[in-house]
Amino acid sequence: MPARSFPLVMGALLVAAGLGPIACSEAAPTAAAAAPSVPTPPAGTGDAIWMAQLQRTLDSAVRAVPLRGASAAVVLADGRIWRGVAGFSVPGVPMDTAMRLGIGSITKSITATLLVRLAEQGRLSLDDSIGRWLPPIRHVDPAITVRQLLNHTSGVFDVTDAPGYRDSILADVNARWTPQRLLGLLRPPLFQRGAGWSYANTNYQLAGLVAEAVGGRPLHQLVREALLAPIGVTAPFLDQYETPTGPLPGGWTGGVNNVMATRVSTYSAAWAAGAYFSTPEALARWWQSLLTGRLVGPASLAAMMTTAGPEGYGLGIVRRQLVGRPVWSHTGEIRGFSSVAAFDTTRRFTVVLIANENPAPVTLIAGALVGVAATVASP
């Protein structure tokens, strides 16, 4: 089915479910105050109804697009969790909730949170100039602050827009790209620091280097110790820097299942800007913990929710609306996978959806799941 017809299909699905038509916008909601975590209660018989509705919504969307496969999770404010899959990894192999999928640029949310945690610990300030922590880098103003990296107001050129970048990545799929090699592709800045807004993967490559300089250990070790272990989440891993923690599905781009063969170059280059894999459940638990104040304190969360630019971009999180509901979100798009995470600020639940295909209209599908979850989540 052509991509342009997908919103109509999803609107029909939602109307059939009694949820009304889907709508997505960038309107800015009010940030919700942090709340303590609630242990997961046992699922009751009443849960079967809304969980089945979520599964039907996912099944219908995957068939309607159509997508090869998708995996999703919902974490409610009281800790109840739904997880579901639809479609296939490769022909003859169905998707499984244990599979780890690429989360793409949602990795930026993890990198940003790590730096905010380091700032909470007094090990750096978000207003430090990056020249304090990094050696001189051609085409990078050393006076750029950490905060300006995280909210994309630094003005640095996006290396993924460099002429020949994608061809270079695919020319040798077994080549490991270091951040330093990637930064060698930089061009002059787009604007003076603080004078504009432009989304750039380069910001988060630089942010990853700052985190390692401050923390004194590799990025993935810092993340596991500071952001995953404290909440008991183990599934996420930084591809090409950590060993996969579980099974991986096939990853499809442009209708071809060739992504796993290109992972070394693709994901080593993505690094702190896009190389994490996770199950949707683990990512949803992590996202719920972040937005309910378990990973950072109230002042730090408020700083993350202070936005810049027309996209409502905070520090690694984005303010927007799904099906008319205010959420804090981030999306991801990388070879083989498309992803979205969204925290509903009114009902305080999280939805994560990851497809093993790109491009894919995951935000629209996630909106359908948000619509269902909002009918059962406690206000």
ZIBELQUI-V164031 format. One record per backbone hydrogen bond with DSSP energy under -0.5 kcal/mol. NH is the residue of the N-H (numbers start at 1). CO is the residue of the C=O. E is the energy in kcal/mol with one decimal. If there is no record, write none. Layout:
# ZIBELQUI-V164031
{{NH;CO;E} {NH;CO;E}}
This chain:
# ZIBELQUI-V164031
{{5;2;-1.5} {6;3;-1.7} {9;5;-1.8} {10;6;-2.9} {11;7;-2.4} {12;8;-2.1} {13;9;-2.1} {14;10;-2.3} {15;11;-2.4} {16;12;-2.3} {17;13;-1.3} {18;15;-1.5} {19;14;-3.1} {20;14;-0.6} {25;321;-1.5} {29;27;-0.6} {35;292;-0.6} {41;78;-0.6} {47;44;-1.0} {48;44;-0.5} {48;45;-1.0} {49;46;-0.9} {50;46;-0.8} {51;47;-2.4} {52;48;-1.8} {53;49;-1.8} {54;50;-2.2} {55;51;-2.2} {56;52;-2.5} {57;53;-2.2} {58;54;-2.4} {59;55;-2.9} {60;56;-2.7} {61;57;-2.1} {62;58;-2.5} {63;59;-2.1} {64;60;-2.3} {65;61;-2.1} {66;62;-0.7} {67;62;-2.2} {70;86;-2.5} {71;354;-2.6} {72;84;-2.9} {73;352;-2.2} {74;82;-2.6} {75;350;-2.3} {76;74;-0.5} {76;80;-2.9} {79;76;-1.9} {82;74;-2.5} {84;72;-2.3} {86;70;-2.2} {88;68;-3.4} {89;93;-3.1} {90;93;-0.9} {93;90;-3.0} {94;92;-0.5} {95;87;-1.8} {99;96;-1.7} {100;247;-3.2} {101;278;-2.8} {103;276;-2.8} {104;276;-0.5} {106;103;-2.0} {107;104;-2.1} {108;105;-1.6} {109;106;-1.0} {110;106;-1.0} {111;107;-2.4} {112;108;-2.7} {113;109;-2.1} {114;110;-2.1} {115;111;-1.8} {116;112;-2.2} {117;113;-2.5} {118;114;-2.4} {119;115;-2.0} {120;116;-2.2} {121;117;-1.8} {122;119;-1.6} {123;118;-2.3} {124;118;-0.6} {128;125;-2.0} {130;144;-3.3} {131;142;-2.4} {132;129;-1.7} {133;130;-1.2} {134;130;-2.4} {140;137;-2.1} {144;141;-1.8} {146;128;-1.7} {147;126;-2.9} {149;145;-1.5} {150;146;-2.1} {151;147;-2.0} {152;149;-1.0} {153;148;-2.0} {154;148;-1.0} {157;187;-0.5} {159;157;-0.7} {161;158;-2.4} {162;159;-1.7} {165;162;-2.3} {168;164;-2.6} {169;165;-2.2} {170;166;-2.0} {171;167;-1.4} {172;168;-0.8} {175;172;-1.8} {177;175;-0.6} {178;176;-0.6} {182;178;-2.2} {183;179;-2.7} {184;180;-0.9} {184;181;-0.6} {185;182;-2.1} {186;183;-1.6} {190;155;-3.4} {191;155;-0.7} {194;153;-3.3} {195;192;-2.5} {198;152;-2.3} {203;200;-1.1} {204;200;-0.6} {204;201;-0.8} {205;201;-1.5} {206;202;-2.5} {207;203;-2.0} {208;204;-2.0} {209;205;-1.7} {210;206;-2.2} {211;207;-2.5} {212;208;-2.1} {213;209;-2.2} {214;210;-2.5} {215;211;-3.2} {216;212;-2.1} {221;218;-0.5} {222;218;-2.0} {223;219;-2.5} {224;220;-2.2} {225;221;-2.3} {226;222;-2.7} {227;223;-2.7} {228;223;-1.4} {229;224;-2.7} {231;228;-1.2} {232;229;-1.4} {233;228;-2.1} {234;232;-0.5} {237;277;-1.8} {239;237;-0.9} {239;275;-2.3} {240;242;-0.6} {241;238;-1.9} {242;238;-1.9} {249;100;-0.7} {252;336;-0.9} {252;356;-1.8} {253;256;-2.4} {254;358;-1.4} {256;253;-1.6} {258;256;-1.5} {259;251;-1.6} {262;259;-1.7} {263;260;-0.9} {265;173;-1.6} {266;262;-2.2} {267;263;-2.7} {268;263;-0.6} {268;264;-1.5} {269;265;-1.7} {270;266;-1.3} {271;267;-2.0} {273;270;-2.4} {274;270;-0.6} {274;271;-1.4} {275;271;-2.3} {277;237;-2.5} {278;101;-2.3} {283;279;-2.2} {284;280;-2.9} {285;281;-2.6} {286;282;-2.2} {287;283;-3.0} {288;284;-2.7} {289;285;-2.1} {290;286;-2.4} {291;287;-2.5} {292;288;-1.1} {293;290;-1.4} {294;289;-2.7} {295;289;-0.9} {301;297;-2.7} {302;298;-2.3} {303;299;-1.9} {304;300;-2.2} {305;301;-1.6} {306;303;-1.1} {307;305;-0.7} {308;313;-2.3} {312;309;-1.4} {313;308;-1.6} {314;312;-0.5} {314;317;-3.5} {315;304;-2.1} {316;150;-1.0} {316;314;-1.0} {318;329;-2.8} {319;312;-2.7} {320;318;-0.5} {320;327;-2.2} {321;25;-2.6} {322;325;-2.4} {323;23;-1.7} {324;23;-0.9} {325;322;-2.7} {327;320;-2.7} {328;343;-1.8} {329;318;-3.1} {330;341;-1.6} {332;339;-2.4} {334;337;-2.3} {337;334;-2.7} {338;355;-1.8} {339;332;-2.6} {340;353;-2.0} {341;330;-2.3} {342;351;-2.4} {343;328;-2.5} {344;342;-0.6} {344;349;-3.1} {345;326;-2.1} {345;343;-0.6} {346;326;-0.5} {348;344;-1.6} {350;75;-2.5} {351;342;-2.7} {352;73;-2.5} {353;340;-2.4} {354;71;-2.7} {355;338;-3.0} {356;69;-1.4} {357;355;-0.6} {358;252;-2.1} {362;360;-2.1} {365;361;-1.5} {366;362;-3.0} {367;363;-2.0} {368;364;-1.5} {369;365;-1.8} {370;366;-2.8} {371;367;-2.3} {372;368;-1.5} {373;369;-2.9} {374;370;-2.5} {375;372;-1.4} {376;373;-1.4} {377;373;-2.2}}
